[in-house]
Each structure stands twice: as C-alpha cells, then as structure tokens.
Amino acid sequence: MGNVNIEFSGDLYLEDFMAEWERYFFGSTFSHLLGDCSPVSSNIVQLWKSLVGTNQKFPMSILKPTGCFLKEVLK
C-alpha cells in the first residue's frame, strides 16, 4: 500500500467509501513496481514527482515496448 494510512469512519455511504479508497490509492507513494522491471526508460519516481501538480501529459516516448497488445492482455 505504499505510504498510505487508512482510516475510515463507520458512517460512510458507499459512494464516499469508494471515493476514499480512490483517494488513498492515487494519493499514496507506491513502494514497488509490478514485475521485475520498470515500464519506463528513466526513474519512474522522479518522473511522477515531476508531473504531479502540473498539466503536463505523460511522456509516452519514454515507455518501454512490451511486445504485447491490449487485446491480448484483456483476454
């Protein structure tokens, strides 16, 4: 779960509960990558830090090719 501390009150509506989980998920710093390698050709933590709070688009040019197609992954 990275650096997230989870605290819920007992009187949340479902929509608020889901919104809190989303906030916790996207607001945390992940401590690992899924798999053994980075999906980008640079330091991914530094990349995310440089993009947070900006309107910059994710630099697609630094993504590493996987050789997979989305339709294969979603099977």
Buried (B, 14 or more C-beta within 10 A) or exposed (E): EEEBEEEEEEEEEEEEEEEBEEEBEEEBEBEEEEEEEBEBEEEBEEBEEEEEEEEEEEEEEEEEEEEEEEEEEEE
